[in-house]
Amino acid sequence: MRIQPLLSTALLASMLCTSAGAVVLGTGPSDLNYRFKYRNVGVRTYVQPPQGASTASMQDLQNLMAEFQPYFGPVAQTLAGRINFTASPISGLGAPYFDDAAGRGDYALVVADWGEITDVNDVRYYPAFTTTYSYVAGQYLPCSDGHGALIPGNCNSTDRMARFAVTYLNFTKINADWSHSIYHLDVVEPDGHQITFGDFLQHLVAHEFGHVLGMGHELDSGGGAAYCVVAGNRYTPPIDQYPQSTSVMEPGGYCRKFFSNYAAPDIRWLDINYPK
């Protein structure tokens, strides 16, 4: 069995913020209404050969995977006592693996590239996207559609538990966002911290694994980027006038602050749903 990229919960990576009036605080992550079934998670990585209109080489994609891997450690440390990461017994994009007796599920982190995608309704437009899968009547079925909505008959009407998840990291879009958007253009936090490429990569790791656990975008909870509009590729008002995100689940950190790991509202959500 080979998992096809019927993947959902896109990271909305081309939105930028403007602000009018007082600063608005985000309200933390929303809830996708499913949970990952297991506390033990086998992790596998895979570099998928370039596809479509990609101009990237396999070496380019392998280099990106090598850059990502160190940033999984800090995220795993934050989740320690809630999630135990181990090596998966499965490699590549082979059949998913889970073991109810051992309480272990499966997570694949995949670097891929399709070239320049211009359709915002295509998940490959975004720098990263994740889908969790339930297991129903002997089949792996995605828990949500391409817009993050639960699919009746899969997770929602069974036990709302995912057993397998896959995150795709999009080479072209990651590099385009870093080179041409808010991440690279005069992005300095109120405390003076200059956002680095490593911050961006770790944000993607934490954000996407948040989706694996059932955390939704902060904007969907009525905070953060719900107050933002598309506004070109630079901030214009002073940075302290922007709506203030409070969660790593703010898509791309478009409203300052920018989080590269789980923040206080995220930890509160984890305390409720994945207590130590």
C-alpha positions as CSV (number, residue, x, y, z in Angstrom):
1,M,0.0,0.0,0.0
2,R,1.3,3.4,-0.9
3,I,-0.1,6.6,0.7
4,Q,-1.2,9.2,-1.8
5,P,-0.9,12.9,-1.0
6,L,-4.6,13.4,-0.2
7,L,-3.4,15.7,2.5
8,S,-5.1,18.5,4.3
9,T,-4.7,21.3,6.9
10,A,-2.6,23.7,4.8
11,L,-0.3,26.2,6.4
12,L,-1.6,29.5,5.0
13,A,1.8,30.8,4.1
14,S,1.1,33.7,1.8
15,M,-1.0,35.9,4.1
16,L,0.5,39.0,5.6
17,C,-0.9,41.3,8.3
18,T,-2.2,44.7,8.5
19,S,-3.7,46.3,11.5
20,A,-6.2,49.0,12.3
21,G,-6.7,50.2,15.9
22,A,-5.7,48.5,19.0
23,V,-3.6,45.4,19.2
24,V,-5.8,42.2,19.2
25,L,-4.5,39.1,21.0
26,G,-5.0,35.7,19.6
27,T,-6.9,33.1,21.5
28,G,-4.7,30.0,21.1
29,P,-5.2,27.0,18.9
30,S,-8.5,25.9,17.6
31,D,-9.5,22.2,17.9
32,L,-9.8,19.8,14.9
33,N,-11.8,17.4,17.0
34,Y,-9.7,14.3,16.5
35,R,-6.7,13.0,18.6
36,F,-3.7,10.9,17.8
37,K,-4.5,7.5,19.3
38,Y,-1.0,6.7,20.6
39,R,1.5,8.2,23.0
40,N,4.4,6.3,21.3
41,V,5.0,7.6,17.8
42,G,7.4,5.9,15.3
43,V,9.0,8.6,13.1
44,R,10.3,8.0,9.6
45,T,11.7,10.4,7.1
46,Y,11.6,10.2,3.3
47,V,12.9,12.3,0.4
48,Q,10.4,12.0,-2.5
49,P,11.9,12.4,-6.0
50,P,11.1,15.8,-7.6
51,Q,7.8,15.8,-9.4
52,G,5.8,17.9,-11.9
53,A,7.5,21.1,-12.9
54,S,10.1,20.9,-10.1
55,T,13.6,22.2,-11.0
56,A,15.0,20.9,-7.7
57,S,17.5,18.1,-7.6
58,M,17.4,15.1,-5.3
59,Q,20.4,16.6,-3.6
60,D,18.5,19.8,-3.0
61,L,15.7,17.9,-1.3
62,Q,18.1,15.8,0.7
63,N,19.9,18.9,1.9
64,L,16.6,20.4,3.1
65,M,15.8,17.2,5.0
66,A,19.2,17.4,6.7
67,E,18.4,21.0,7.7
68,F,15.1,20.1,9.1
69,Q,16.1,17.1,11.2
70,P,17.9,19.0,14.1
71,Y,14.7,21.1,14.7
72,F,12.6,18.0,15.5
73,G,14.6,17.6,18.7
74,P,13.5,20.8,20.5
75,V,9.9,20.0,19.6
76,A,10.2,16.5,20.9
77,Q,11.7,17.8,24.1
78,T,8.7,20.1,24.6
79,L,6.4,17.1,24.1
80,A,8.3,14.8,26.4
81,G,6.0,13.1,28.9
82,R,3.2,13.4,26.5
83,I,4.6,11.9,23.3
84,N,7.5,9.4,23.1
85,F,9.2,9.5,19.7
86,T,10.9,6.4,18.4
87,A,12.2,5.1,15.1
88,S,9.5,3.6,12.9
89,P,9.8,0.0,11.7
90,I,8.6,1.2,8.3
91,S,10.7,3.1,5.8
92,G,9.8,5.4,2.9
93,L,6.2,5.7,2.1
94,G,5.3,2.1,2.7
95,A,2.1,0.9,4.3
96,P,1.3,2.7,7.6
97,Y,2.1,0.9,10.8
98,F,0.4,0.9,14.1
99,D,0.3,-1.5,17.1
100,D,-2.6,-1.3,19.5
101,A,-0.9,-3.7,21.9
102,A,2.3,-1.6,22.1
103,G,0.3,1.7,21.9
104,R,2.4,2.9,19.0
105,G,1.4,4.8,15.9
106,D,3.3,6.1,12.8
107,Y,4.4,9.5,11.5
108,A,6.1,10.2,8.2
109,L,8.0,13.4,7.5
110,V,8.5,13.9,3.8
111,V,10.4,16.4,1.8
112,A,9.0,16.8,-1.7
113,D,8.8,19.3,-4.5
114,W,6.3,20.0,-7.3
115,G,7.7,23.2,-8.6
116,E,5.7,26.5,-8.6
117,I,2.0,25.9,-7.8
118,T,-0.2,28.9,-8.2
119,D,-3.6,27.5,-7.2
120,V,-4.2,28.4,-3.5
121,N,-6.8,25.6,-3.3
122,D,-4.0,23.1,-4.0
123,V,-2.3,22.0,-0.8
124,R,1.0,21.9,-2.7
125,Y,0.8,25.7,-2.9
126,Y,1.8,25.9,0.8
127,P,5.2,25.3,2.5
128,A,3.9,22.4,4.5
129,F,0.8,20.3,4.9
130,T,-0.3,17.5,7.1
131,T,-3.0,14.8,7.1
132,T,-3.9,12.3,9.8
133,Y,-5.5,9.0,8.9
134,S,-8.0,6.9,10.8
135,Y,-8.3,3.1,10.2
136,V,-11.9,2.2,9.3
137,A,-13.0,-1.3,8.0
138,G,-9.4,-2.2,7.0
139,Q,-8.7,1.1,5.2
140,Y,-6.8,4.2,6.0
141,L,-9.0,7.2,5.5
142,P,-8.1,10.8,5.9
143,C,-9.6,12.5,9.0
144,S,-10.1,15.8,7.3
145,D,-10.6,17.3,3.8
146,G,-8.3,19.8,2.1
147,H,-9.9,22.6,4.2
148,G,-9.3,21.0,7.5
149,A,-13.0,19.9,8.0
150,L,-13.7,16.5,9.5
151,I,-15.0,13.9,7.1
152,P,-18.1,12.1,8.4
153,G,-17.6,8.3,8.4
154,N,-13.9,8.6,9.0
155,C,-12.6,10.0,12.3
156,N,-15.7,11.9,13.1
157,S,-18.2,9.1,13.3
158,T,-15.8,6.4,14.6
159,D,-13.5,7.0,17.6
160,R,-12.1,10.3,16.3
161,M,-8.6,8.8,16.7
162,A,-5.9,9.0,14.1
163,R,-3.4,6.2,13.8
164,F,-1.1,7.5,11.1
165,A,0.0,10.9,9.9
166,V,2.2,12.4,7.2
167,T,3.6,15.9,6.8
168,Y,4.9,17.1,3.4
169,L,7.6,19.8,3.4
170,N,7.5,21.7,0.1
171,F,11.0,22.6,-1.1
172,T,10.0,25.3,-3.6
173,K,7.5,27.1,-1.3
174,I,9.7,27.0,1.8
175,N,12.5,28.7,-0.1
176,A,10.2,31.1,-1.8
177,D,8.6,32.1,1.5
178,W,11.9,32.6,3.2
179,S,13.4,34.5,0.3
180,H,10.6,36.8,-0.7
181,S,8.1,37.1,2.1
182,I,7.8,38.4,5.6
183,Y,10.2,35.9,7.1
184,H,13.2,37.5,5.4
185,L,12.1,41.1,5.0
186,D,12.9,43.1,8.1
187,V,11.2,40.7,10.5
188,V,12.4,41.6,14.0
189,E,10.4,40.6,17.0
190,P,9.4,43.3,19.6
191,D,12.1,41.9,21.9
192,G,14.7,42.6,19.1
193,H,15.1,39.0,18.0
194,Q,15.8,38.6,14.3
195,I,13.8,35.7,12.9
196,T,16.2,33.1,11.4
197,F,15.7,30.4,8.8
198,G,16.1,27.9,11.6
199,D,13.3,29.6,13.5
200,F,11.1,29.2,10.4
201,L,12.0,25.5,10.0
202,Q,11.3,24.7,13.7
203,H,8.0,26.6,13.4
204,L,7.0,24.3,10.6
205,V,7.9,21.2,12.6
206,A,6.0,22.3,15.7
207,H,3.0,23.7,13.7
208,E,2.6,20.6,11.6
209,F,2.9,18.1,14.4
210,G,0.4,20.2,16.3
211,H,-2.0,19.3,13.5
212,V,-1.1,15.6,14.0
213,L,-2.2,15.9,17.6
214,G,-5.5,17.7,16.6
215,M,-4.6,21.3,17.1
216,G,-6.1,23.7,14.5
217,H,-5.1,27.2,13.4
218,E,-5.3,30.0,15.9
219,L,-7.3,32.0,13.3
220,D,-10.0,29.4,13.4
221,S,-10.5,30.0,17.2
222,G,-11.3,33.6,16.6
223,G,-7.8,35.1,17.2
224,G,-4.6,35.9,15.4
225,A,-4.8,36.0,11.7
226,A,-8.6,36.2,11.6
227,Y,-7.8,39.9,11.9
228,C,-5.3,40.0,9.1
229,V,-5.6,40.7,5.4
230,V,-3.3,40.2,2.4
231,A,-1.1,43.3,2.1
232,G,1.8,42.7,-0.2
233,N,5.1,41.5,1.1
234,R,6.1,44.0,3.8
235,Y,4.8,45.3,7.1
236,T,4.0,49.0,6.9
237,P,2.7,50.1,10.4
238,P,5.0,49.8,13.4
239,I,5.3,46.1,14.4
240,D,3.6,46.7,17.8
241,Q,0.4,47.7,16.0
242,Y,-0.1,44.2,14.5
243,P,-2.6,41.7,15.9
244,Q,-0.6,39.6,18.3
245,S,-0.5,35.8,17.9
246,T,-0.2,33.7,21.0
247,S,0.3,30.2,19.5
248,V,2.6,28.3,17.2
249,M,-0.6,27.4,15.5
250,E,-0.9,30.8,14.0
251,P,-0.3,30.1,10.3
252,G,3.2,31.2,9.5
253,G,3.3,33.7,12.4
254,Y,1.9,36.4,10.2
255,C,0.7,38.4,13.2
256,R,3.6,38.9,15.6
257,K,4.8,37.2,17.8
258,F,6.4,34.5,15.8
259,F,6.7,31.1,17.7
260,S,9.1,28.4,16.8
261,N,7.8,26.0,19.5
262,Y,4.6,25.5,21.5
263,A,3.6,28.6,23.5
264,A,1.6,28.9,26.7
265,P,-1.9,28.5,25.1
266,D,-0.6,25.4,23.2
267,I,0.7,23.9,26.4
268,R,-2.7,24.5,28.1
269,W,-4.3,22.6,25.2
270,L,-1.8,19.8,25.5
271,D,-2.3,19.6,29.3
272,I,-6.0,19.0,28.6
273,N,-5.7,16.6,25.7
274,Y,-2.3,14.9,26.2
275,P,-1.6,15.2,30.0
276,K,1.7,14.1,31.3
